[in-house]
Amino acid sequence: MSASGGAKAIVAALAANLAIAVAKFVAFLFSGSSSMLAESVHSFADSGNQFLLLLGGKKAQREATPQHPFGYGRERYIYAFLVSIVLFSVGGMFAVYEGYEKISHPHDLEHWYWPVGVLVFAIIAEGFSFRTAIKESNALRGKLSWGQFIKRAKAPELPVVLLEDFGALIGLVLALGGVGLTLATGDAVWDGIGTLCIGILLIAIAIVLALETKSLLLGEAAGADEVAKIEKAVVDGETVTGLIHMRTLHLGPEELLVAAKISVQHDDTAAEVARAIDDAEARIRAAVPIARVIYLEPDIYSEAEAAKGSDPEARPGGPTPSPEH
């Protein structure tokens, strides 16, 4: 996995979640707190999620084969989607069930200092993990807001870790609130309410992750900045006189496919066109290094023919088909 895949953030989250999961489960055994049980399952599920992200990054590094000529870069998207399923089913649904059971059949907390102590420790550990994820993300985020970064990121690992850690911190606060209200009021229903809120939070985060990774799995075009760089690089004003239309597609987080129809002079020789295509490919790769697979089709642009069809300036993802020349 490349550095941009957020391997450091994943390892930090994995270490924190394993330590927290064990501590929470011990607290549950001593106190009987359903919030602690839900939170321990949540942390174990998060640990499994980090293993899935690391596994996806490893599998994505395999070389292309005749059966998979564009490589395995999308493995990372598949495993990120599996993370959202695990978070929804194991983390969210289990917590909702536990919260419902505790509200229906409340029982007193025992040894309250165990869950309180573990929750304080967990907040510190998760805060460290979240800080690492933020630091890694800031290196790539630029001027984007956090919402825009999560929506536009092509590497799924950092958005997954960010949302998991954010959800974990909010969940810990909810668990601490449930335990605290139970101790203050003597009513164990509050512990169940805290657990139920944790489950709803995890389900909401899982749905957001599923929607974002689904979009990546379906195939997303290059970002607007990258498209602009490619458009500028492809035209030299001499042999390649214009860009008729272009499509881009992410084969993986760090691998981009570029397919374009370019305009050449009507009296250029085949050798001149071939050389112009090679030069254009070199300029594209220099401008956007992740453009690994490039297909350029030469054509003679005709304004009269373009006027008969759809917009020749249609950009990637546009609703209209390419014009015929």
Salt bridges, closest charged atoms under 4 A:
GLU39 OE1 - LYS24 NZ 2.67
GLU39 OE2 - HIS42 ND1 3.70
ASP46 OD2 - HIS42 NE2 2.95
GLU75 OE2 - ARG62 NH2 2.25
GLU101 OE1 - HIS105 ND1 3.81
GLU157 OE2 - ARG76 NE 2.83
ASP191 OD2 - LYS102 NZ 2.79
GLU220 OE1 - LYS154 NZ 2.59
GLU231 OE2 - ARG315 NE 2.75
GLU254 OE1 - ARG76 NH1 2.86
GLU281 OE1 - ARG285 NH1 3.91
GLU297 OE2 - LYS261 NZ 3.84
ASP299 OD2 - LYS261 NZ 3.59
GLU305 OE2 - LYS308 NZ 3.30
GLU313 OE1 - ARG315 NH2 3.09
